[in-house]
C-alpha cells in the first residue's frame, strides 16, 4: 500500500511525495503554502487519479483530452515524464524522468493503484 509523505520544502512551504509500498517515490507535488493546502492536493489526487485519461504528448498529432489528465511528455534531456493535472488544469503531481515510455506509463498505473487508499504521514 502506498503513502503520501508530507514534508517541509527546502525554501518555504510544504511538499508531498507519493511513495509505493517499496518506498520508491512515484510522484512529487508542487510547493504548497501550508499543510492544509497540501492536504487538498492529496485529496484531489485520490479523487481524480483513477478517472484521469492519458494525453501522450510524445506522439505526432496527439489527441488533447480534458482535465483531469495525465500528460506524458519528453523533457529537455530526452526522458519521459508525466504530470497529473486536476479538473481546473493545475498540476498536482509530477514524476521523475524515465528512460523508456513504458516505464513512465507504469508510473501512471502505480499512481492509480497506490493513491486512492494511501495513508498520509508527516516527515
C-alpha positions as CSV (number, residue, x, y, z in Angstrom):
1,X,0.0,0.0,0.0
2,X,1.3,3.4,-0.9
3,X,1.6,6.5,1.2
4,X,1.8,10.3,0.9
5,X,4.7,11.8,2.8
6,X,4.3,15.4,3.7
7,X,7.5,17.4,4.5
8,X,8.8,21.0,4.6
9,X,10.1,22.3,1.3
10,X,13.7,23.4,1.2
11,X,12.8,27.0,0.6
12,X,9.4,27.6,2.3
13,X,6.1,25.8,2.3
14,X,5.2,22.2,2.1
15,X,5.5,19.4,-0.4
16,X,4.5,15.8,-0.6
17,X,5.6,12.6,-2.3
18,X,3.5,9.7,-3.2
19,X,5.5,6.6,-2.4
20,X,4.9,3.0,-3.4
21,X,4.9,0.1,-0.9
22,X,8.6,-0.5,-1.6
23,X,9.4,3.1,-0.7
24,X,10.1,4.4,-4.2
25,X,8.8,7.8,-5.0
26,X,6.1,7.7,-7.7
27,X,5.2,11.4,-7.9
28,X,6.0,14.7,-6.2
29,X,3.8,17.7,-5.6
30,X,4.4,21.4,-6.2
31,X,5.3,23.5,-3.2
32,X,2.2,24.5,-1.2
33,X,1.9,27.4,1.2
34,X,0.6,25.3,4.0
35,X,-0.1,21.8,5.2
36,X,-3.8,22.4,4.8
37,X,-3.4,23.3,1.1
38,X,-1.1,20.3,0.6
39,X,-3.8,18.0,2.1
40,X,-6.3,19.4,-0.5
41,X,-3.8,18.5,-3.2
42,X,-3.6,14.9,-1.8
43,X,-7.4,14.7,-1.8
44,X,-7.5,15.9,-5.3
45,X,-5.1,13.2,-6.5
46,X,-7.0,10.5,-4.6
47,X,-10.3,11.6,-6.2
48,X,-9.1,12.0,-9.8
49,X,-6.3,9.6,-10.5
50,X,-8.4,6.6,-11.5
51,X,-10.6,8.6,-13.9
52,X,-7.8,10.7,-15.4
53,X,-7.2,10.0,-19.0
54,X,-3.7,9.9,-20.6
55,X,-2.6,12.5,-23.1
56,X,0.5,11.3,-24.8
57,X,2.3,14.4,-26.0
58,X,5.3,12.3,-27.3
59,X,3.5,11.3,-30.5
60,X,2.7,13.5,-33.5
61,X,-0.8,14.9,-33.7
62,X,-1.6,13.7,-30.2
63,X,-5.2,13.9,-29.1
64,X,-5.9,16.5,-26.5
65,X,-8.0,15.2,-23.6
66,X,-10.0,17.1,-21.0
67,X,-8.9,17.5,-17.4
68,X,-8.3,15.6,-15.2
69,X,-5.5,14.0,-17.1
70,X,-2.0,12.6,-17.1
71,X,0.2,14.3,-19.6
72,X,3.1,12.2,-20.9
73,X,5.9,14.2,-22.4
74,X,9.7,14.2,-23.0
75,X,11.8,16.6,-21.0
76,X,14.8,18.6,-22.4
77,X,17.1,15.7,-21.5
78,X,15.0,13.3,-23.6
79,X,13.5,11.4,-20.7
80,X,9.8,10.6,-20.4
81,X,7.8,12.2,-17.6
82,X,4.2,12.6,-16.5
83,X,2.3,15.2,-14.7
84,X,-1.2,14.9,-13.3
85,X,-3.5,17.8,-13.9
86,X,-6.6,18.4,-11.8
87,X,-10.0,19.3,-13.1
88,X,-9.0,23.0,-13.0
89,X,-5.9,22.4,-15.1
90,X,-3.4,22.8,-12.2
91,X,-0.5,20.3,-11.9
92,X,-1.0,18.4,-8.7
93,X,1.8,15.8,-9.1
94,X,4.8,15.2,-11.4
95,X,7.1,12.2,-12.0
96,X,10.8,11.7,-12.1
97,X,12.4,11.1,-15.5
98,X,12.2,7.7,-17.2
99,X,14.4,6.4,-19.9
100,X,11.6,4.4,-21.5
101,X,8.0,5.4,-22.2
102,X,6.7,2.0,-20.9
103,X,8.3,2.8,-17.5
104,X,6.6,6.2,-17.4
105,X,3.2,4.6,-18.2
106,X,3.9,2.0,-15.4
107,X,4.4,5.0,-13.1
108,X,1.0,6.3,-14.0
109,X,-0.5,2.9,-13.3
110,X,1.3,2.9,-9.9
111,X,-0.3,6.3,-9.1
112,X,-3.7,4.8,-10.0
113,X,-3.0,1.8,-7.8
114,X,-1.4,3.4,-4.8
115,X,-3.0,6.9,-4.4
116,X,-6.7,6.2,-3.7
117,X,-6.2,4.4,-0.4
118,X,-2.8,5.8,0.5
119,X,-2.3,6.9,4.1
120,X,-0.8,10.3,4.8
121,X,2.3,10.7,7.0
122,X,4.3,13.7,8.1
123,X,8.1,13.7,7.9
